[in-house]
Amino acid sequence: MADEGTSRKSKRRRRSRRHNPDGTMTLIEHIYEFRRRLGYALLAILAGGIFGFIWFAVKLGPIPSLGDIITGPYCALPSDVRIEFEDRGCTLLQTQPFEAFMIQLKVGIVAGMVLVAPLWLYQLWAFIAPGLYSKERKYAMTFVGFASVLFAAGAYLAFFLIPGALALLVGFGGDEFATALAGDKYISFVLSLLIIFGVSFELPLLIVMLNQVGVLKYAQLKKWRRGIIFALFVFAAFATPGNDPFSMLALAGALTLLCEVAIQVSRFHDRKLDKARQDEGWDQLDDDEAAPFEYTPSSIDEPEPVPADKGKRGGKSSTDDIT
């Protein structure tokens, strides 16, 4: 029993940053640590999913229910272009048995993952961080922070555009059609638009990170600027659900603006590096001129003479002992 307690204490010390700052572990210990962190992350996601499932149908004080938030863009359509039931008002259609439960479960899990994101992201960070240097950990934290902000900004922009996109898409039928959206189709449309906008907003951050590590230079980005803008518009045309021009232009315009900001950040970074190289004076050297390194060899202590009988034992050499 005492040996088991000592073993657990030793494992906790290995996982501790104070007792094991470099995160040294064996392969099997890394696997156990990954299993432990994954279990904690799944528990956090499960708790968030349960909360989101309940929130879907329940108001939290002044905060409306998650179902009202999701159906808000659809209910914002003019009443003359959508079907309403007199006793229920604005509702989505359930076209299959158990469809409403699966929608509530899916939306609840997604919302719960967003709400408890700091918990499961910390488990991922706690598994990776011991293998990083302090400078790399600082860059990783900066990257995660900006990535979270950009994803939230993209999702917010998508949710802001959904009413306009729906009004444009359902308005082509005129008076010949009335809109009654199936719940599964509508929720898939909303979630896909949120995810696409959120992930797309990470592209400028990727450009900045590639520039920071020296893969992309400002000169290359400046040369490719027109091609990048054209590629962004093509990507927006294929990525937006429904292919409505309203969402496509909004996504392409936002990505173009963010990419231009990323290019200017790369320009500032490369200019700073060029100035540092000029201060060192290496750029002014001719091709056949040696770099200004210190070539004087450092002195070392003279090695001690090896006795003639060293390595021998009983008149025999060490090789004799081996053979």
Sequence and secondary structure as in RCSB ss.txt:
>XXXX:A:sequence
MADEGTSRKSKRRRRSRRHNPDGTMTLIEHIYEFRRRLGYALLAILAGGIFGFIWFAVKLGPIPSLGDIITGPYC
ALPSDVRIEFEDRGCTLLQTQPFEAFMIQLKVGIVAGMVLVAPLWLYQLWAFIAPGLYSKERKYAMTFVGFASVL
FAAGAYLAFFLIPGALALLVGFGGDEFATALAGDKYISFVLSLLIIFGVSFELPLLIVMLNQVGVLKYAQLKKWR
RGIIFALFVFAAFATPGNDPFSMLALAGALTLLCEVAIQVSRFHDRKLDKARQDEGWDQLDDDEAAPFEYTPSSI
DEPEPVPADKGKRGGKSSTDDIT
>XXXX:A:secstr
 HHHHHHHHHHHHHH TTT TT    HHHHHHHHHHHHHHHHHHHHHHHHHHHHHTTS BTTB  HHHHHHHHHH
TS TTSB  BTTTBS  B  STTHHHHHHHHHHHHHHHHHTHHHHHHHHHHHHGGGS HHHHHHHHHHHHHHHHH
HHHHHHHHHHHHHHHHHHHHGGGGGG  B  BHHHHHHHHHHHHHHHHHHTTHHHHHHHHHHTTSS HHHHHHTH
HHHHHHHHHHHHHHSGGG HHHHHHHHHHHHHHHHHHHHHHHHHHHHHHHHHHHHTGGG  TTS           
       TTTTEETTEEHHHHH 
